[in-house]
Amino acid sequence: MAQLPDLLVLRHGETEWNRVGRMQGTLDSPLTDTGRRQAARQGQILQDFNVDGWDWVSSPQGRAMATAQIASGRADVATDARLAEIDVGDWTGVTKEQILAQRPDATARGPLAWYDFAPGGEHISGLARRVEAFLADVSGPTVVVTHGITSRVIRCLATGQSPSNYANVSGGQGVVYHVSGGQTRLLE
């Protein structure tokens, strides 16, 4: 992938479904009080970083939009459907425990391998195609507000790694990652 402009990649704050381990995928659940505090903290980090003049773009899903609005202090953050969370098909709304009961081998290739087992799901390869298309359109420094798996795949591709390496990329809720010059660092 060609050299990208600087990116600040935010994962939305904690949601009700995150709290209970339920797969959200294309569905949504509201931010918890903790999630709203995480989004406010992201806003403080970005103020310290100084994102004046940066583009802002968010997944259109409610949890990401709420995070973007809190972190930016604006209601008019642009959206891009290519930043939505991976579609987990039939496992949407199902808890991780229920998935492991159905498919005990789902994590045999790693702790996040179930994304490629989801019946009717998008799988990592499909998500990677969406993310590649998004990154190809980024033309300047951009704050990106997205989701856990999507964030990992963005950071893999932006640093020249295979999207299949996403499970080895750090995650976390309410985090801010700075991607610049093919490197990623967590901002705190």
C-alpha positions as CSV (number, residue, x, y, z in Angstrom):
1,M,0.0,0.0,0.0
2,A,1.3,3.5,-0.9
3,Q,2.4,5.8,1.9
4,L,-0.7,7.0,3.8
5,P,-1.2,10.4,5.5
6,D,-1.2,10.2,9.3
7,L,-4.2,8.5,10.8
8,L,-5.6,8.6,14.3
9,V,-7.6,5.4,14.7
10,L,-10.2,5.4,17.6
11,R,-12.2,2.4,18.7
12,H,-15.6,3.2,20.1
13,G,-16.1,3.2,23.8
14,E,-17.6,0.3,25.8
15,T,-21.2,-0.7,24.9
16,E,-23.8,-2.7,26.7
17,W,-23.2,-5.7,24.5
18,N,-19.4,-5.4,24.9
19,R,-19.9,-5.6,28.6
20,V,-21.7,-9.0,28.3
21,G,-19.5,-10.4,25.5
22,R,-22.3,-10.3,22.8
23,M,-21.2,-10.0,19.2
24,Q,-22.5,-6.8,17.7
25,G,-21.4,-7.0,14.1
26,T,-23.9,-5.1,12.1
27,L,-26.3,-4.5,15.0
28,D,-25.7,-1.9,17.7
29,S,-26.0,-1.3,21.4
30,P,-25.6,2.0,23.3
31,L,-22.4,3.2,24.9
32,T,-22.3,2.6,28.7
33,D,-21.3,5.3,31.1
34,T,-17.8,3.9,30.9
35,G,-18.0,4.1,27.1
36,R,-19.0,7.8,27.2
37,R,-16.1,8.5,29.6
38,Q,-13.7,6.7,27.3
39,A,-14.9,8.8,24.4
40,A,-14.4,12.0,26.4
41,R,-10.9,10.8,27.2
42,Q,-10.2,10.2,23.5
43,G,-11.3,13.8,22.9
44,Q,-8.8,15.0,25.5
45,I,-6.0,13.0,23.9
46,L,-6.9,14.4,20.5
47,Q,-6.9,18.0,21.9
48,D,-3.4,17.4,23.2
49,F,-2.3,16.0,19.9
50,N,-3.9,19.0,18.0
51,V,-6.0,17.7,15.2
52,D,-7.0,21.1,13.9
53,G,-7.5,20.8,10.2
54,W,-7.7,17.0,10.2
55,D,-10.6,15.2,8.5
56,W,-12.9,13.2,10.7
57,V,-14.7,10.1,9.5
58,S,-16.7,7.5,11.4
59,S,-18.4,4.3,10.9
60,P,-22.1,5.0,10.5
61,Q,-23.0,2.6,13.3
62,G,-24.4,4.2,16.4
63,R,-21.7,3.3,18.9
64,A,-19.0,4.7,16.7
65,M,-21.0,7.8,15.8
66,A,-21.7,8.5,19.5
67,T,-18.0,8.1,20.3
68,A,-17.0,10.4,17.4
69,Q,-19.5,13.1,18.5
70,I,-18.3,13.0,22.1
71,A,-14.6,12.9,21.1
72,S,-14.8,15.6,18.5
73,G,-17.4,17.8,20.3
74,R,-19.2,18.0,17.0
75,A,-22.4,16.6,15.6
76,D,-21.4,16.7,12.0
77,V,-18.7,14.0,11.7
78,A,-18.7,12.4,8.2
79,T,-19.5,8.7,7.9
80,D,-18.2,6.0,5.7
81,A,-19.9,2.5,5.6
82,R,-16.5,0.9,4.8
83,L,-15.6,1.6,8.4
84,A,-18.4,-0.5,9.8
85,E,-17.6,-3.5,12.0
86,I,-17.1,-6.9,10.5
87,D,-20.4,-8.6,9.7
88,V,-20.6,-11.8,11.9
89,G,-23.6,-13.2,10.0
90,D,-25.6,-15.7,12.1
91,W,-23.5,-14.9,15.2
92,T,-24.8,-11.3,15.3
93,G,-26.3,-10.8,18.8
94,V,-24.8,-14.1,20.1
95,T,-22.4,-14.3,23.1
96,K,-18.9,-15.5,22.7
97,E,-19.7,-18.3,25.2
98,Q,-22.6,-19.5,23.0
99,I,-20.3,-19.4,19.9
100,L,-17.7,-21.6,21.7
101,A,-20.5,-24.0,22.8
102,Q,-21.5,-24.4,19.1
103,R,-18.0,-24.4,17.7
104,P,-15.4,-25.3,20.3
105,D,-12.8,-25.3,17.5
106,A,-13.5,-21.6,16.6
107,T,-10.5,-20.4,18.5
108,A,-8.1,-23.2,17.5
109,R,-6.2,-20.9,15.2
110,G,-6.1,-18.1,17.8
111,P,-8.2,-16.1,20.2
112,L,-10.0,-14.1,17.4
113,A,-10.2,-16.8,14.8
114,W,-14.0,-17.1,15.1
115,Y,-14.5,-14.2,12.7
116,D,-13.6,-16.6,9.8
117,F,-16.0,-19.3,11.2
118,A,-19.1,-17.1,11.4
119,P,-21.8,-18.6,9.3
120,G,-22.9,-16.1,6.7
121,G,-20.3,-13.6,8.0
122,E,-18.0,-11.3,6.0
123,H,-14.8,-12.9,7.2
124,I,-11.5,-11.0,7.5
125,S,-10.8,-11.1,3.8
126,G,-14.1,-9.3,3.0
127,L,-13.4,-6.7,5.7
128,A,-9.9,-6.2,4.3
129,R,-11.3,-5.4,0.9
130,R,-13.5,-2.7,2.4
131,V,-10.7,-1.2,4.5
132,E,-8.3,-1.2,1.5
133,A,-10.8,0.8,-0.5
134,F,-11.3,3.3,2.3
135,L,-7.5,3.7,2.8
136,A,-7.1,4.3,-0.9
137,D,-9.4,7.3,-0.7
138,V,-7.7,8.9,2.4
139,S,-6.1,12.1,1.1
140,G,-4.9,13.9,4.2
141,P,-4.5,13.5,8.0
142,T,-7.6,11.8,9.2
143,V,-9.2,10.8,12.5
144,V,-11.0,7.5,12.0
145,V,-13.6,6.3,14.5
146,T,-14.4,2.6,14.1
147,H,-14.7,-0.8,15.7
148,G,-12.4,-3.4,17.3
149,I,-11.7,-5.7,14.4
150,T,-12.0,-3.0,11.7
151,S,-9.4,-0.9,13.7
152,R,-7.0,-3.9,13.8
153,V,-7.3,-4.5,10.1
154,I,-6.9,-0.8,9.3
155,R,-3.7,-0.8,11.3
156,C,-2.4,-4.0,9.7
157,L,-2.9,-2.6,6.2
158,A,-1.6,0.9,7.1
159,T,1.6,-0.6,8.4
160,G,2.2,-3.1,5.6
161,Q,1.1,-6.2,7.5
162,S,-1.2,-8.9,6.1
163,P,-4.8,-8.4,7.3
164,S,-4.5,-12.0,8.6
165,N,-2.2,-10.7,11.3
166,Y,-5.1,-8.7,12.9
167,A,-5.1,-11.0,16.0
168,N,-1.6,-10.0,16.8
169,V,-2.4,-6.3,16.7
170,S,-3.3,-4.7,20.0
171,G,-6.9,-3.7,20.7
172,G,-8.8,-2.1,23.5
173,Q,-11.9,0.1,23.9
174,G,-11.8,3.8,24.0
175,V,-8.2,3.8,22.6
176,V,-6.4,6.2,20.2
177,Y,-3.7,4.8,17.8
178,H,-1.4,7.1,15.8
179,V,-0.4,5.5,12.5
180,S,2.4,7.4,10.8
181,G,5.2,6.4,8.4
182,G,4.2,2.7,8.6
183,Q,4.4,2.6,12.4
184,T,1.7,2.6,15.1
185,R,1.8,3.9,18.6
186,L,-0.9,4.1,21.3
187,L,-1.5,7.6,22.5
188,E,-2.3,8.0,26.2
